[in-house]
């Protein structure tokens, strides 16, 4: 509702896309905030209670859909630094075979406190001070610094964060 009412866009929630077989589950929120497609995955659990499989599914859906912004919104005021460093970054580095700590990772952007940004335009935010404020920060960061950025060395064609098999039937 924030995407529609406050950000003047169009949005749907609980979206299932049939032609993205490896994405698993639904897209919590898909918003068209002209001219950008935004995917928001909402988590209400404590960061420590968000499992690796949930993160892998979010990353896979983000990779498969390739929205302009893929936002993991965790409804907490907890600092997310250790969550990002200990849970999200290892999955990304493992999947792409990257041994360098900073390459293709997600990290806090200095000009946008509490907004973590990185690989494939993945954003990780909490709800402190407000969800709307955090969404606006993601959009500002995207338009100011990220929109024209490309990611070097592209992913291998067989990326599958969920480690599931896809049948051809």
N, C-alpha and C positions, 0 to 999 in steps of 0.2 A: 504494500500500500504506500510505503514511503517513496518508492520509485515512481509511482503514478502521481500521487498527490504533491509531494514536495520537490521531486526532480523532474516533473512534467514529462514522464515517459510512459511507455506501455510495458506491462509486466504480467507474467503468468507464474504460477507456482505449482510444484508437483508435476513437472513436465517430463513425459517419457518420449524419447525419440527412437523409433523403431530401427532406423538405418544406422545407428551407432551401437553395434552389438557388443563391443568390448567395454562400453562405458559403465555398465552396471548401475542399477537403481535409477532414481529420478533426479532431475535437476530441481533443486529446491526453489530457486527463483531465476527465471530468465527475463531480463529487462532490455528493452530497446530504448536507450537514452540517446536519441539521435545525435550523432551518427554512429553510436557505439553499441555493440552487443555486450551485455554484462551478465555474467553467471555468478550468482551468490549462493554459496553453500552455508547453511546456518547450523550451528552446533550450540546446544544449550548445556552440554556437559562441561565439567571442569576440564581444562586442557589435559591434565594427567589421566583422565578417563576416556579420552578420544583415542580409539585404537588404530593400530597401523593399517588395518584393512579399510577403515573409513577414510583414512588419509590417501591410501592408494587409489580408492575409488574416486575421490575428489580429483586427484591428479590425473587419473585416466580420463574422466569426463572432461576435464579442462583441456587435455591434449586432443581428445577426439573432436570436440566441438570447435576448439580454437577461437574462443570469444576474444574480444578486445581486452577485457579484464575478467579474470576469474578470481573471485574474492571468497576467502574462507573467513566467515564472520563467526567469532566465538563470543557468545553472550556472557562476558565476564569483564571485570575490571583488573584482572590479574595481568601482570607483565608477561608477555608471550615470548620473550627472548629465548629462554631455555627450551620452551616447546618447539620453536622454530629450529633451533640449533640441534636439539636432541632427537626430534621426531621427523620433521619434514625434510631437512637438508640431507640426512643420511639416505632417505628413500630416493631422492633425486640423484644424488651422487652414485648410489648403487645401480640404479636403473640405466644410467648413462655411462657407467664405468669410469667415473671421474674421481681421481684421487686428490686433486687439489681442493683444499677447504673452501675457498671463496668462489671458485668457478661454478657457474650454473646453480648457484644457491640463492636462497631467499634471505634477505637481511634488512634490518631497519634502515630506512632512508633518513639521513641526517636532517633534512629540511622538513620532514613530516614525522614527528614523533608518534610512536605507537602504530606506524604503518610499515609493515614489512613487505618487501617487494623483491621479485627476482625472476627466475627461470620461467620463460613462456608467459610473462605478464601475470604471474601468480601474486596475489596480494593476500596477506594475513592480517586481520585486524581484530581488536576486541571492541567492546561496546562503550568503553570509557571515553569520554564524557557523554556521548550520545551516539546511537547507531547512525543517525542521519549525518552527524558531523564526521564520523569516520568514513562513511560512504563518499561524502563530498571530498574528503582528503584524498581518497583513492583516485577519484576522478581528476582532481587537480594535479596529482602526481603523474597520472597517465598523460594528460594533455600537455603538461609542462616539460616532462622529461622522457616519457616512455613511448609515446605514440610512434615516433619515427625510428625507434631503436629496433635493431634486428638482433637475433641471437645467432652467434657464429657457430659453425660446426654442426648445425642441425642434428636432430635426433636420428638414431637408426630407425629403419622402417618397421622394425618389429617391437617397438616400445609397447609394453603392456605392464602397467603399474600393478594391476590386480593379479597377475600371474595365473590367469584362468585360460582355459582352452576354449576356442571358438569353433563351433561345428559349422560345416558348410551345407547344412540341409535346409 
